Amino acid sequence: MPLLLLNVGEHAVIKRIGGKPEVKQHLSDLGFIVGASILVVSKLGDNLIVNIKNSRIALDRGMAKSIFI
């Protein structure tokens, strides 16, 4: 299930990262790796603010649809 389907306040564990190699590398550099716990802090349309590894990161729809939980 893509990250976009989580509601505000829900926790999940990342199961897979999709997309082009450069997108995967960028997400990995930000801490989005398989097995990491993620919390949706805020949602505005398809844009998300998530908490991962004690950091808050904003994701647009393109990035968020590459993360599967």
Secondary structure as the mmCIF struct_conf table of DSSP 4:
data_model
#
loop_
_struct_conf.conf_type_id
_struct_conf.id
_struct_conf.beg_label_comp_id
_struct_conf.beg_label_asym_id
_struct_conf.beg_label_seq_id
_struct_conf.end_label_comp_id
_struct_conf.end_label_asym_id
_struct_conf.end_label_seq_id
STRN STRN1 PRO A 2 PRO A 2
HELX_RH_3T_P HELX_RH_3T_P1 LEU A 3 LEU A 5
HELX_LH_PP_P HELX_LH_PP_P1 LEU A 6 ASN A 7
TURN_TY1_P TURN_TY1_P1 VAL A 8 GLY A 9
STRN STRN2 HIS A 11 VAL A 13
STRN STRN3 ARG A 16 ILE A 17
BEND BEND1 GLY A 19 GLY A 19
HELX_RH_AL_P HELX_RH_AL_P1 PRO A 21 LEU A 30
TURN_TY1_P TURN_TY1_P2 GLY A 31 GLY A 31
TURN_TY1_P TURN_TY1_P3 VAL A 34 GLY A 35
STRN STRN4 SER A 37 LEU A 44
TURN_TY1_P TURN_TY1_P4 GLY A 45 ASP A 46
STRN STRN5 ASN A 47 ILE A 52
TURN_TY1_P TURN_TY1_P5 LYS A 53 ASN A 54
STRN STRN6 SER A 55 LEU A 59
HELX_RH_AL_P HELX_RH_AL_P2 ARG A 61 ALA A 64
TURN_TY1_P TURN_TY1_P6 LYS A 65 SER A 66
STRN STRN7 ILE A 67 PHE A 68
#
